[in-house]
Amino acid sequence: MRHTFTSSMLFLFVCCLVNAQSPTFDQLAPTPPMGWNSWNKFGCKVSETLIKEMADAMVATGMKEAGYEYIVIDDCWQVSRDSVGNIVPDSAHFPNGMKALADYIHSKGLKFGVYSCAGSRTCQGRPGSRGYQFQDARQYAEWGVDYLKYDWCSNEGQNARAAYQTMSDALKACGRPIVLSICEWGENEPWKWGKGIGHLWRITPDIRDCFDCTFNWGGVGVLQILDKAVEVADAAGPGHWNDLEMLEIGNGNQTETEYRSHMAIWCMMAAPLMAGNDLRTMSTADRDILCNPEALAINQDSLGHSGFKYMTLNNVDILVRALSNGDVAFLFLNRANEPTALDYDWNANTVYHHTLEKGRFYVAKEPRILVDVWGKQKNGTTKKPIKTVLEPHEGLFFRVKKNDKPAL
Ligand code: GLA
C-alpha cells in the first residue's frame, strides 16, 4: 500500500515537473507571439550568418528585453529531400545545419522558427511538407524548432482545414512544443476553424510596405489589413490570434508617423508582432516604435480581446480595446492622405470603462487620466475634448486609466 502510494506520488511529481517545463500545445501563445521573420526584408537571401546576426541584434537592441523572442527563417532554407524523405537544408547557406543554428539561438535565450508549406512546394518552389508532415515535425523537434510558419502554395486543391489539422496533429505528436502559424492568407476563413489547430492565422494576402494600397496580384497595405481585422476581431483570444501579417516597420517606404500607426493598429487588434526589418541597422526611431513599452503592454494584455471599431468621425477611425485591469486603449487614426481635424468630446461619446464581458462598455462619469502611448502629450485627461488636426495617417494612441482620476 505504502509502496503504491509512494510510487503514485513520485509519478505525480515527475508529471508536474514535465508539465512545468513543457507547456501543452494549447498553452503556447497566451498572448500574441513576438519575434522576427526574414521574409519582408530578405526574401530568399537567408543564411546561417544572417540569422545568427539577427539573433545577436535582437539582444543588443533591447528587443529581447522588450519581449520579442522568436527568430523565424521564412522560405528558402530547404533544398531537397534525401533518399529516405528527410528534408535537406541548403548546406551552402547553412553549413552547420539547423540543429547548430537552433542551439545558437537558444543560447541567446531566444526561440527558433522555420517555414514550410502544406502544399507539395513552398511559394518559392522548395520542397513542401505534403505527405511528409509527421516526418518533418519529428525532424523539427530533433533540431529544436519552437515555431512553424506553414504556408499554402501548391496546395493542389486540398481542404485547408484538414491540411492544417494534419500538421497540427504532427506537431502535437512530435514531443516538443511548437507554435503553429497558419498562413493560408485568409482564403478559407481560418478565423472560423483555426482555434485549437494553430495559434495564429493570416487573414489577408501578403503585406506590402505601404500604408494604403492594394496590388492586382494580392499585396495589401496597412489600412486594408486593418479593415479585415475589424471584420474578424471577435475570433482573437488567448492562444489563438488573427495574424495581421509581419511588420514592415523599418523597411523604409513609409513615414515614421505611418510606422507608428502600423504598430498602434497591430497592438489595438491583439496581433502577433513579427518584426520584418533589418535589426542590425535599424534607426533609433524604428527601434523605439517596436519597443515602446506602453504599446507592447496593450498588445500583450492578458485579457486577449481584440480592439473593435467604435466609430468613424470624418476620416478618423476610433478603435477601442478593453484591457484586463479595466483600463481601455483608444486609437484615433486618420485614414486620409490629408490632414484631418478631430474634435472628440470624451464625455459626450465615450465609453471608457469596461466590464469583462466582451464588447460591453459603460460610460464613466468622472474624468480619468490619459497615458499618451507615444509620449507626446503629458498629463492628459478626459476632462477636456481632444481638439487637434491629425497629420495624414497619424494615430493618437492612449490608455485611459480606470482608477487614476485627475486632480480637481
Ligand atoms: C507566401 C507567404 C509569405 C512568405 C512567402 C515565402 O507569399 O504569404 O508570407 O512566406 O510565401 O515564399
Residues whose N, C-alpha, C, O or C-beta is under 5 A from the ligand:
A	BS01	GLA	W39 D74 D75 C123 Q124 D206
